[in-house]
Amino acid sequence: MNIGKMMKQAAQMQQKAQELQAKIAQQEVTGQSGAGMVKVTMTGGGEMRQVKIDPSLVVPSDVEVLEDLIVAACNDARGKADEASKKAMSELMGGLNLPPGMKLPF
């Protein structure tokens, strides 16, 4: 393969990867815990946008359960965002035949 052509393809893929990462950072995902009683919406970039809590969970004497459910919902949302990002990047990189060990960005 022509090294110049490969470098041009790599530069194009890097540009596409940067554009995709910016798009992913703005997409929203919702994680949940407690069978949907706590929901957290965040961007692919990790910015929390919204927390929804079922009113039945608001028990002043048992705040620890609510705290744990919020943490679990945040972790669920983060996991979904990471999964979506990996999938999108995998689809993007599938079209470029880079030599083993070579990754973008360089």
C-alpha positions in Angstrom: 0.0 0.0 0.0 1.2 3.5 -0.8 2.3 5.2 2.4 1.2 8.6 1.2 -2.3 7.3 0.5 -2.4 5.5 3.9 -1.4 8.7 5.7 -4.0 10.7 3.8 -6.7 8.1 4.9 -5.4 8.3 8.4 -5.7 12.1 8.5 -9.2 11.9 7.1 -10.1 9.3 9.7 -8.6 11.4 12.5 -10.8 14.3 11.4 -13.9 12.1 11.3 -13.0 10.7 14.7 -12.7 14.2 16.2 -16.1 15.2 14.7 -17.6 11.9 16.1 -16.2 12.5 19.5 -17.7 16.0 19.6 -21.1 14.6 18.5 -20.9 11.9 21.1 -20.1 14.4 23.8 -23.4 16.2 23.1 -25.6 13.1 23.0 -27.6 12.3 26.0 -28.0 8.9 27.7 -30.2 8.0 30.7 -29.1 5.5 33.3 -31.4 4.1 36.0 -31.4 2.1 39.2 -33.9 0.8 41.7 -36.1 -0.6 38.8 -36.3 2.9 37.3 -37.1 4.7 40.5 -33.9 6.8 40.1 -32.9 8.1 36.6 -29.9 10.2 35.7 -29.5 11.8 32.3 -26.0 12.8 31.2 -24.1 13.7 28.1 -21.6 11.4 26.4 -19.0 13.9 27.7 -20.0 13.1 31.3 -22.0 16.2 32.1 -25.0 15.4 34.3 -28.2 17.0 32.9 -31.0 15.7 35.0 -31.9 13.6 38.0 -35.4 12.1 38.5 -36.3 10.5 41.8 -39.5 8.6 42.5 -41.1 10.5 45.5 -41.6 7.2 47.4 -37.8 7.0 47.8 -37.6 10.3 49.7 -37.6 8.9 53.3 -35.6 11.2 55.6 -34.6 8.4 57.9 -33.1 6.3 55.0 -31.1 8.8 52.9 -28.3 6.3 52.4 -30.5 4.1 50.1 -31.3 7.1 47.9 -27.7 8.2 47.8 -26.7 4.7 46.7 -29.3 4.6 44.0 -28.2 7.9 42.6 -24.6 6.7 42.4 -25.8 3.5 40.7 -27.9 5.4 38.2 -24.9 7.7 37.4 -22.7 4.7 36.8 -25.3 3.1 34.6 -25.5 6.3 32.5 -21.7 6.6 32.2 -21.5 2.9 31.2 -24.1 3.5 28.4 -22.3 6.6 27.2 -19.0 4.7 27.1 -20.6 1.8 25.2 -22.2 4.1 22.6 -18.8 5.9 22.1 -16.9 2.6 21.7 -19.5 1.4 19.2 -19.4 4.6 17.1 -15.6 4.7 17.1 -15.4 1.0 16.1 -17.8 1.6 13.2 -15.7 4.5 12.1 -12.3 2.7 12.3 -13.7 -0.4 10.6 -13.1 1.3 7.2 -9.4 2.0 7.7 -6.9 -0.8 7.5 -4.2 0.5 9.8 -1.2 -1.7 10.5 -1.3 -3.6 13.8 -0.6 -1.4 16.8 -1.2 1.9 14.9 -3.9 4.0 16.5 -5.6 7.3 15.9 -4.9 10.0 16.9 -1.1 9.6 16.2 
